[in-house]
């Protein structure tokens, strides 16, 4: 599994992974935070879990979750750790 946590220019983070890893990422979110609320938009989706909102994009078969808050950054860091260590 190739999961990367990228710092963004706005100071927040993007959790990036391969399409084949979508089931593992979804499972990690459900295990830690329950089933996320989802709102679909034409080019992205909003996922809410852990009390935070994330933008999900999957352009060019390159999915990512993008945080817009410090609390969301902490959640993405925890998910990255879980997914990287197999926790």
N, C-alpha and C positions, 0 to 999 in steps of 0.2 A: 504494500500500500504506500503510495506516494502522497503524503499530505504536507502542505507547506503553509506556514503562517507568514504572510507578507505584511510589513508595515506600509501604510499608505501615507501619502503626502499630507493628509489632514490630521495625522497623528493616531488614527485608528488602524484596524487590522482587517485583512481579508484571509479567510481560510480557504485555500485552493486545493483541489483534489481531482482525480480522474473520474470520468463517468462510471467506470467499473466499481469505484469506491462509494457510489451513492448509497447502496444498501448499508454499508458499514457506518457511514456518517449519519444516516437516518437512525440507525439502531443506537448509536452512541448518544444522540440527542434524546431519543425516547427513553433510554435507560436512565439518563441523568435528570431530564426535565419533563418527561411525559410527552404526550402527543402535541406538537406545536400547532398553533393557529396559523392558517395560511390564507393569504389574499393574492390572487393572480392578477397580473398586469400584462399588457401586450409584450413587453420585452424582459420582464423580470417578475419576481414574486416577493412578497413580504412574509417572513416567518417570524412569529412571536413565541418565544420560550424563555424560561428563566427570568421573566420580567423585562425582557429586552426585545427590541425589534431588529431584524436583520434583513438585508436585501440578498436574495438568491438570484444569481444569474448563471445561465448555462449557454453562453454563446460559443460557437465553434467547438462544441463538445469539450468545454473547459469550465466545469462548474466551480462556483465559489460562493461563500457566505461572507457578506460584508457588514461590519459593525459600524455603528454611528455614535457609540457612547463608550465611556470608560468601563461601565459595567459589562457591556457587550464584548469589549476587548478581553476582559477577564474570562468571560464564558468561552470565547474562541480559543484563548490560551489553554484553558482546561480541556476543551475538546481536542485540541492539537496534541496535548500531552497524552490523553487517553488513547487516541488513535495511533500515535507514534510508538507508544510503549505496549500497546495491546491490552491496556487495563480495562 
